[in-house]
Amino acid sequence: MRKVATTLEVSVSAARVWEVISDFGNVHRFHPLVRRAPIVGEIERGVGATRRCEFYDSTSVVERVVNWVDGEFIEVELSEMMMPLKEATSYIKIKSIGENAAAVTLGMHYAYKGSPRGWLKDVLIMRSVMQKMLTKTIKALEYHVTTGKLVGEGGVQDWKVECYRNTGGDMHIAG
């Protein structure tokens, strides 16, 4: 399985970040590509909770929690996806680094479908695209947590510009 991950420092407490990300069916509030993410089934939090992330481009993916450590970590298994992946998991990890600061890691483990050509496409294109998307998502999470504004097509359209301006140009990038 291939792996891609990004860690950024955010100017928000780990507890506040956890409060937002553990609201499992509301990922659309901070994820810049997710239009909505209704819960599928009875479980809303913890291992077994499942949501269908519906994206602005009309595709979707089902995410089922396979690992949940309160206040620290959520890992989901992806299925019913349009991406050219055989299998994939995604995770978010939060670590307190101060009263109003946290390190947020967002990552994926995945196996690409197909031939050596698919592997080459992964190396040359997909890893870079995924890395940028993970970074963008953490920045959007910080923006949402600090302002309460929705991010994405239905929320603040120019959140990147506003986020950049509100932090004096420091996007808190670490690692």
C-alpha positions as CSV (number, residue, x, y, z in Angstrom):
1,M,0.0,0.0,0.0
2,R,1.2,3.5,-0.8
3,K,1.1,6.2,1.8
4,V,0.7,10.0,1.8
5,A,0.3,12.3,4.8
6,T,0.6,15.9,5.8
7,T,1.0,17.4,9.2
8,L,0.2,21.1,9.9
9,E,0.3,23.1,13.1
10,V,-3.0,24.9,13.6
11,S,-3.8,27.8,16.0
12,V,-6.6,26.0,17.7
13,S,-6.8,23.8,20.7
14,A,-6.7,20.0,20.1
15,A,-10.0,19.7,22.0
16,R,-11.7,22.2,19.7
17,V,-10.4,20.4,16.6
18,W,-11.6,17.1,18.0
19,E,-15.0,18.6,18.7
20,V,-15.4,19.4,15.0
21,I,-13.9,16.3,13.4
22,S,-15.7,13.9,15.7
23,D,-19.0,15.3,14.5
24,F,-18.7,12.6,11.9
25,G,-21.7,13.4,9.6
26,N,-20.7,17.1,9.3
27,V,-17.3,16.8,7.5
28,H,-18.9,19.0,4.8
29,R,-18.6,22.0,7.2
30,F,-14.9,22.1,6.8
31,H,-13.9,19.8,3.8
32,P,-13.6,22.0,0.7
33,L,-14.7,19.2,-1.7
34,V,-17.6,17.6,0.3
35,R,-21.1,18.9,-0.4
36,R,-22.7,16.7,2.3
37,A,-22.0,13.6,4.3
38,P,-25.1,11.9,5.7
39,I,-24.7,9.1,8.2
40,V,-25.5,5.7,6.8
41,G,-27.0,3.4,9.5
42,E,-27.6,3.7,13.2
43,I,-24.1,4.4,14.5
44,E,-23.1,8.1,14.4
45,R,-19.8,8.1,16.3
46,G,-17.0,5.6,17.0
47,V,-16.1,2.4,15.3
48,G,-18.7,1.3,12.8
49,A,-20.0,4.8,12.1
50,T,-20.5,5.2,8.4
51,R,-21.1,8.2,6.1
52,R,-21.5,8.8,2.4
53,C,-19.4,11.8,1.4
54,E,-21.1,13.4,-1.6
55,F,-18.7,15.7,-3.5
56,Y,-19.4,18.8,-5.5
57,D,-18.3,17.0,-8.7
58,S,-21.3,14.6,-8.2
59,T,-19.1,11.6,-7.2
60,S,-19.2,10.0,-3.7
61,V,-17.4,7.7,-1.4
62,V,-18.5,5.7,1.6
63,E,-16.4,6.0,4.7
64,R,-16.7,3.5,7.7
65,V,-14.8,4.1,10.9
66,V,-12.4,1.3,11.7
67,N,-10.4,2.9,14.4
68,W,-11.5,5.7,16.8
69,V,-9.5,7.0,19.8
70,D,-11.4,9.8,21.6
71,G,-9.6,13.1,21.3
72,E,-6.8,11.8,19.2
73,F,-7.5,9.7,16.1
74,I,-10.1,8.5,13.5
75,E,-9.4,6.1,10.7
76,V,-11.9,5.3,8.0
77,E,-12.0,2.6,5.3
78,L,-13.2,3.9,1.9
79,S,-15.5,1.9,-0.3
80,E,-17.9,2.6,-3.3
81,M,-15.4,5.1,-4.6
82,M,-14.9,6.5,-8.1
83,M,-11.2,6.8,-7.6
84,P,-8.9,4.4,-9.3
85,L,-8.0,2.6,-6.1
86,K,-8.4,-1.0,-5.1
87,E,-8.5,-0.2,-1.4
88,A,-7.9,2.8,0.8
89,T,-8.0,4.1,4.3
90,S,-7.8,7.7,5.5
91,Y,-7.0,9.0,8.9
92,I,-6.8,12.2,11.0
93,K,-4.7,12.5,14.1
94,I,-4.7,15.4,16.5
95,K,-1.9,16.2,19.0
96,S,-2.0,19.0,21.5
97,I,1.2,21.2,21.2
98,G,-0.1,24.0,23.4
99,E,-3.1,25.6,25.0
100,N,-4.3,27.0,21.7
101,A,-2.3,24.9,19.2
102,A,-2.4,21.5,17.8
103,A,-0.6,19.4,15.2
104,V,-3.1,17.9,12.8
105,T,-2.1,15.0,10.5
106,L,-4.3,13.9,7.7
107,G,-3.2,10.9,5.7
108,M,-4.1,8.0,3.4
109,H,-3.0,4.5,2.7
110,Y,-4.0,3.2,-0.7
111,A,-3.5,0.5,-3.3
112,Y,-3.8,1.8,-6.9
113,K,-5.8,-0.2,-9.5
114,G,-4.3,-1.4,-12.6
115,S,-1.0,-1.9,-14.4
116,P,2.4,-0.5,-14.1
117,R,1.0,2.5,-16.0
118,G,-1.3,3.1,-13.0
119,W,1.7,2.9,-10.7
120,L,3.5,5.5,-12.9
121,K,0.4,7.8,-12.8
122,D,0.4,7.5,-9.0
123,V,4.1,8.4,-8.7
124,L,4.0,11.3,-11.3
125,I,0.6,12.8,-10.6
126,M,-1.7,11.4,-7.9
127,R,0.7,11.6,-4.9
128,S,1.2,15.3,-5.5
129,V,-2.5,16.0,-6.0
130,M,-3.4,14.0,-2.9
131,Q,-0.6,15.8,-0.8
132,K,-2.0,19.2,-1.9
133,M,-5.6,18.1,-1.1
134,L,-4.6,17.0,2.4
135,T,-2.9,20.3,3.1
136,K,-5.8,22.3,1.8
137,T,-8.3,20.3,3.9
138,I,-6.3,20.9,7.1
139,K,-6.1,24.6,6.4
140,A,-9.9,24.6,5.7
141,L,-10.4,22.8,9.0
142,E,-8.5,25.4,10.9
143,Y,-10.4,28.2,9.1
144,H,-13.8,26.6,10.0
145,V,-12.8,26.0,13.6
146,T,-11.5,29.5,14.1
147,T,-14.4,31.4,12.3
148,G,-17.3,29.0,12.4
149,K,-17.9,29.7,8.7
150,L,-18.7,26.9,6.3
151,V,-16.0,26.1,3.7
152,G,-16.5,25.0,0.2
153,E,-19.0,25.6,-2.5
154,G,-21.9,26.2,-0.1
155,G,-19.8,28.2,2.3
156,V,-17.0,30.8,2.1
157,Q,-15.8,30.8,-1.5
158,D,-12.5,32.6,-0.9
159,W,-11.7,31.0,2.4
160,K,-8.0,30.5,1.4
161,V,-7.6,34.2,0.8
162,E,-9.4,35.1,4.1
163,C,-7.5,32.4,6.1
164,Y,-4.2,33.7,4.7
165,R,-5.1,37.3,5.5
166,N,-6.3,36.4,9.1
167,T,-3.0,34.7,9.9
168,G,-0.7,37.4,8.5
169,G,0.4,35.1,5.8
170,D,1.5,32.4,8.1
171,M,-0.3,29.2,7.2
172,H,1.3,27.3,10.1
173,I,2.9,24.7,7.9
174,A,5.0,22.1,9.7
175,G,6.7,19.0,8.4
